[in-house]
Amino acid sequence: MRALSIALTGALLASAPAAAQTVQEQALLHQLATEIRPERMRADIEALVGFGTRHTMSETASNTRGIGAARRWAQGQFEMISRDCDGCLTVVTPSDTVTAARVPTPTEVVNIVAIQRGTGDPNRVIIISGHIDSRVTDVMNFTDDAPGANDDASGVAAVLEAARVLSKHRFEATLVFAALSGEEQGLLGGKILADYAQAQGWRVEANLNNDIVGNSEGQSGVRDTTRVRVFSEGTKTVETEAQEERRRYNGGEVDSSSRNLARFVDGLADRYLANFDVEMIYRTDRYGRGGDQVEMLRHGFPAVRISEGAENYDRQHQDLRIEDGVHYGDTIEGVDFDYLGQVARLNIVAMAALANAPASPLGVTIEGAVKPDTTVKWQAVPGAAGYRVWWRSTTAPQWTHSRWAGSATELTLPGIVIDDYFFGVSAVSDDGYESPVVFPGPAGSFVSVGDPAPRPAS
């Protein structure tokens, strides 16, 4: 049997196209990286800062000040983009009236969402998000100016720029561009978006949440334009007790779908961006802090937080003031638009790569206990011309070894002992687009299951 396995593997490799045996470069992704225009993002941030405050509880009737004016402006931008692509975007405004710890009176929280429907697998969804609301030192202060240039007009600008660029192209999966409200008051917009996605029956394969992505000068005064942080959870928020027990014994602590999404984004930066690196952070978010991707994770959707490499806390959640010569406040002077352009490039390349790839494989399993070989099995997914089996040392941060499996749905790796490695599978299209790697079992599955996880007490 082992000799047959070795022969089969050799036959598969001999018959596979050369491009299928290695990760393939995509000309479209290189092209998309050149289509970013930082000056357009500057205009977006200037417009958002111009509304004075965008606090969730600020006024909604004015056309020049407050969250209502900002939301209508964002909706108008999406509608303008849609007109330029012959109506390719559907703009929706999911909302909820909320009373919460940071929202003492009932307040309507409204998201502005543009949907670019996929041409081949429209129920598979790739989301980019940023939050449009802002704040000052006192999170309940909804009257003072809160420019929110970097937190998070920068994220919204990246979302709008992604819509401008990607709407000129067509993709297999659906792209969603989301400007969320209520983040500073308790991740309210993230929950509304996650609930909406679940109600629509979307298979959300990725949420790229951009929050604080426009500054390159850290608290120390040192400027670093070469890196961005991608935060990802290690074990799933929705993991059940039985799944936890299995994962603790067999592994998977660093192989959730979100973690493998982060690895996927990291690899794209290495191949398609010049002098710009992803620093994978093995945390759901910054220490003791949170973002809208947390609510997506609670619904079982793969999600990461993208944030600048070096934060300046004098410019976050601060009243506008000068003390001892230090300027406090989140003003547009703190935004590096060339750096923001790099972050936008990363997002756009990642969304296009995900949307043109097949869906991530389903039902991935491994076998090989007390055997000298490891067998990996999976279910076929639409759009896949073939599959690649990956493995790595249990202490390696990235996938290091792979073998082409062709159109088969299982592959035996002769002489690769199951005890010594972690394993996964990616799906590859006939033109070489490749999905993120899927770790075996519920710990690594990209498909959400069950009800949302309970929210922690605030």
N, C-alpha and C positions, 0 to 999 in steps of 0.2 A: 504493500500500500504506500509506504514512504517513497519507494522508487517511482511509483506512478505519480505521486504528488510532485516530485522533482521534475519529472518529464513534462507534466502539465504546465508547471510554472515556466519552464524553458520554452515551451511552445507558445505560451501567451506572450512572453517577452519578445520572441522572435517575430511574431505576427503583428505586434503592436506598432502603430506609427511612431516614428522617432519623437514627434512632438508630445505624444501621450505619455512617454516614459519620463519626461521631465516637465516641470511647471512651465507653461508657455507664456511668453510675452504677448500682450495685446496692444495693437496699434491704437485702438480707440481710447484706451485708458491713457496712453501718452498724449493723445490729442486733447482729451478732456482737461488734462492738467494744465494745458496752455490757454484754456478759454476763461479762466478766472480773471476778473477785473476788480482789483482792490478799490479803485476809485468808486465803483458802484456800491461797495460795502461801506465806504466812508459816507456816501450820501444817505444810505439807510440809517446809519448810526446818528448822523446829524439830525435826521428827521425825528427819530425816536427820542433823542435827548431834548429836542425842541418842544416836546409835550410837557415839559416841566417835571411832573411826577407821573409814573405809571403804576403807582401803588394799587393793589387789587381793590382797595376800598375807596380809591379816589373817584372823582366825579366821572360820570359817563355821558352826560348830555352835551358838554362842550365839544366843539370841533377842533379846538386848539390846545386843550389841556386835559390831562388825565388818561386813565386806562381806556375809557370808551373811545376817545379820539385815536389813541394808539392802535387799538384793535381794528377800527374801521380803516385806518391807514394801511395796516398790514393786509387786510382783506382786499383793499383796492390794489395793492401791489400784486397779489396773487392773480387777481382778475385781469390785470394788465398783462402779466406774463402769459396767462391762458389765451388772451386775444392774439398774442404774438405767435402762438403755436396752434392756431386754428381750433381753439377750444379744447386743448388736450388735458386741461386741469379741471377737475370738479372741486369747487370750494364749498366746504361745509363748516358749520360753527357749533360743534358739540358743546353743551353747557350744562350747568347744574346750579341750583340755588343752595348755597352752603352756609351753615352755621358751625363754627369750630372754635378751638382755643384761641386762634389768632384772627377769627372773624366773628366778633361777638353779636353782630346783627345779620340777619339773612342777606346774603350778597350773591348776585348772579356772577358766576365765574365762567368765562367764555373762551374757548380755544378757537384759533383760526387755522384751518387745516385744508391743504390743497392735495388732491389725489390724482396721480397720473397712472391710469389703469394699464396694467401689463398686457402685452399682446399674446402671450402664450400660456402663462400660468398666473392669472390675475389675482387669485386668492392668496398667493404667496406675497408677502408685503415687507418692504424695507422702509424704515422710518428714520428721518432725521428730525430732531427737535431742538428747540431753544426756548427759553421763557421770556415773555415780553414784559412782565411786571418788574418793578424796581422797589427799592426801600432805602431808608437812611438808618441811623443808629437805632432808633426806637422802631421796632418792627410794626408798631401800631400807629405810627405817625403817617397819616395819608394826605397831609396838606403841604408840608415843606417840599422844596425841590429835591428830587431824587433822580439825577440824570441817568444812572444805570448804563453808562456807556459800555463798560466791559461786562458787567453783571446785570442783564445779560443781553444787551443790545448786540453785542458781538456775536452771540450764538444765533440770534434771530437774523442778523445780517448773513451769516453763513448759510442758514436755511434758505433765505431768499435767493442768494447767489447760486445755491445748488439747484433751486427750481429754475432759475434763468438758464443755466447751462444744460441741465439734463432734460428739460422740456423740449429741447431742439433735437432730441434723439428718442428712439423707441426701444423698449426693453421687455424682456420676457415677463418679469415679475412687476408688481405694482409698486410705485414709489409714492411715499407720503411725506409731505413737507408740513411741519407743525410748529406754529407759534403758540406756546402755551401760556396760560395765565395762572396766577395764584401759587406760584412756586414758593415764594418767600413766606406765604401764609400757611404752609404745610403741605407742599407738593400736590396741591389741589388739581391743577391742570393735568399733571401726570396721571392721576387717578381717572379723571374724566376721559383722557385719551385711551387709557388701558381698557376702561369699561366700554368705550365706543368700539375699539378694535375687537373686543370679545363679542359684543353684540352683533357686529358685522360678520362674525365667523372668520375673521382674517387668520391666516397662518403667519404670524409675525416671525420672520426669520432673524431680524436685527432691528434694534433701536440704537441709533447713534445720537446720544444726547449731548449737545454742545452747550456747556455752561462755564463761562469765564474763559474765553479762548482768544482774547485779543491783545494781551499784555505780554511783553517780552522782558521787562525789567523787574527783577525780584526785589524783595524787601531790603536786600543788602546793597542794592544799587547796581549789581552785576546784570548785564543784559545777555540773554541767551536766546537766539533766534533759531536754534537747531533742533529743538526737541519739544514734543507735546506728550502729555501723560494720558494714558487710556486705562481707566479703572474698570475692574471686572470682578464679579463675585466668584468665589472658588467653589462653594457648594450652593445648590439652588435654594432660594427662599421657600419654594413650594415643596421641598423634599419631605416625604412622609417618614414616619418613624421606621417603617420597614425598609424603606430605601436608604435611610441613614445608616441602619445597621449593616446593610450589604455594602454600602460605599465605604464605611469605616474599615471593613475587613479587606475588601478587594481593591480599594483605591478609587480615585475620582475626585479627591479634594481640590485638585487644581485643574479639573477638566470639565467644568460645567460648559454648557453651550455658550454662555457669555465669555468665559475664559478663552474658549477656542475661537470665538468671534474676535477677541482682542488679538490673538495670535495671527489671525487672518489679516487684520488691519495692519499689524506690524510688518508682515511680509510684503504687503502692498507698498508701504512707505519705502522699504528697502529697494524695491524694483522700479518705482515710478516717480519718486520725489527726490530732488537733488538737495543734499545737505540738510535733510530733515528726518529726524528719527522718532519713532514711537517708543516711549518708555512704558512698558507694561507695569502697572501697579497692581499687585495682588491684594486688592481691597475693593469692596463695593463702591466706596467713595472715600473722600478725604477723611481723616480721623475725626470722628464725632460729628460729621457733617453729612448732608444728603442732597440729592438732586432728583429730578423727575423720573430718571431711569429706575429709581427704587420702586415706584409704583408699577412700572412695566414688569419688573422682576417678580413682584407679588402676584402677578397674573401668569407667571411661568414663561414670559417672553424673553428671549435672549436680548440683553441690553448692556451697553457700556456707557460710561461717562468720559467725555473728552474734555480735558482742561489744559490750560497753558502749563508750560514746564515750571515756571517760577512765578508764584503769586505775590502781589503787593497788597498787604492787608490794610495799609493806609487808604487804599482806594476802594475798599469793599465795605458795604454796610456802614457808611460814615456820613455824618452831617457835613455839609460843605463848610469848611473853615480853614484858617491858618493858625497854627499853634507852634511857637518857638521856631518859626520859619519853615515848618513842615506843612505842605498842602494836603488836606484830607478831602476825600470825596471822589466819587466814580465819574470823573469828567472825561471828555473825549481826548484830552491831552495824554491820557494814559493808555491810549490804544495805538499799537504798532500795526499799521494796515498791511505792510508787506508780510509780517508774521501771520496776521489773520488770513491773508491770502493763502499761505501754506496750509493752514488748518483747513480752509475751505477745499483746497485741492485734495487733501487726504480724504475728506468726507465724500467728495464727488467721485473720486476714483473707487472708493470702497463701495458706494451705493451702486455704481455701474457694474462693478465686478460681481457683486452679489446678485444683482438683478438679471444679469446675462448668464449666470451659472445655473446649473440644475438645482433643484431643491436638495438640501442636505439629506444624505441617506437615512432611512428609517430602519428600526428594528435591528440595530447593530449588536451582535453578540460575539463572544470569543470562547474558544474551547482549547484545552491543552493541559489540564491538570495531570500531573505525573506522566507527562509525555515529553519527548524531545522536540516536538514541533508545536506550532500554534496555528489554529484555524480561526479565521475571522469570517463571519457571515453577516449579511444585510439584506434588506428588501430593495428591489429596483424602484427607482423614482422617475417620473416623467422627465424627458429632456436629457437624460444621461446616456451618452454614447459608451461610457465605460466608467470604471471606478479605480481608485488608487488606495491601496492599503498602506497605512503609515505606522511607524513605531519609533519610540525614543526611549532612552534611559529614564528611569523613574525620577531622576533629579534634573533632567534637562528641561530648560524653559521652552524650547521650540521643538517641533517635529523634525527629526534629522534623517530618517531613512524611509524609503517608500518602494513599493513594487506595484507595477501596473497589473490589474486583474482583468482587463478587457471588459466585456459585457457580462461576465459571470457575476454571481451574487455570493460567492464564497471563494476564499483563497487560503491555502495552507502555506505557511512559511517554514520550510524545512530548517531544522537546527536552530530556530529562534524560540527560546524557552519562555513560556508565558510568564513565569515568575519574575523575570529580569527586566521587563519592559512594560510601557504603556502602549496601547494600540488604538487605532482609529481608522476611519474610512472617509474619503471624499468622493463626490460625484463629479464627472468631467463631461462637458458638452462636446459635440463633434467639432466645434471650432476652438476648443481648448480652454474655455472658461471653467473654473473649478470652484466648487463649494468649500466652505470651511470644513475642517476635519471633525468628524463626530466620534466621540468616545463611546464605548459600549455601554448599554443599559440606560436606565432612567437618569443616572448622574450626568450623562453627556448628551441626551436627546435634545434636539432642537424643537420638538413639538411639545407644547404646553399641555398639561393634564390637570384635571381637578378644578376645584374652586379657588378663588384668590386666597392667598395666605392671610391670616388675621393681621390687622394693623397693630403695631406696638402702641402702648399707651403713650400719649403725648405729655 
